[in-house]
Amino acid sequence: MDRRILVVFVLLGLISLAADMVYEGARSSIGAYLEHLGAPPIASSIISVGEFIGYVLRFVSGVLAYHLGSSAAFWGF
């Protein structure tokens, strides 16, 4: 049973690695893709600001969850 758990653990790690490579690779080509579509530079700026706001909200919610002792407050429990 221990070997089976190890195999599952390693396989899930490899799947996670592959998913991260695809995700980060796609993120790095967003600018070139928008340029190919003929999008104005402001579109790239709006996307970047949106991503920054997402990171800020993630940080703030993490700090709040730490001080509240749980993230349950965010889920309405």
C-alpha positions, 0 to 999 in steps of 0.5 A, a space after each residue: 500500500 505504501 508504494 501505491 501511495 508513493 506512485 500516486 504522489 509522484 504522478 500527481 506531482 508530475 501532472 502539476 508540473 506539466 500544468 504549471 508549464 502550460 499555464 506559465 507558458 501561455 501567460 508569457 505569450 499573452 502580449 504577443 497574442 494580443 499584438 497578433 490580434 491587433 489589440 491596442 496597447 491599452 488592452 494589455 495594460 487593462 489585463 495587467 492591471 486586472 492581474 495586479 488587482 487579483 494578486 493584491 486581493 489574494 494577499 489581503 485575503 491571506 492576511 485577513 484569514 491569518 488574523 481571523 485564524 481561518 478562511 471560513 469567514 470568506 465562505 460565509 460559515 
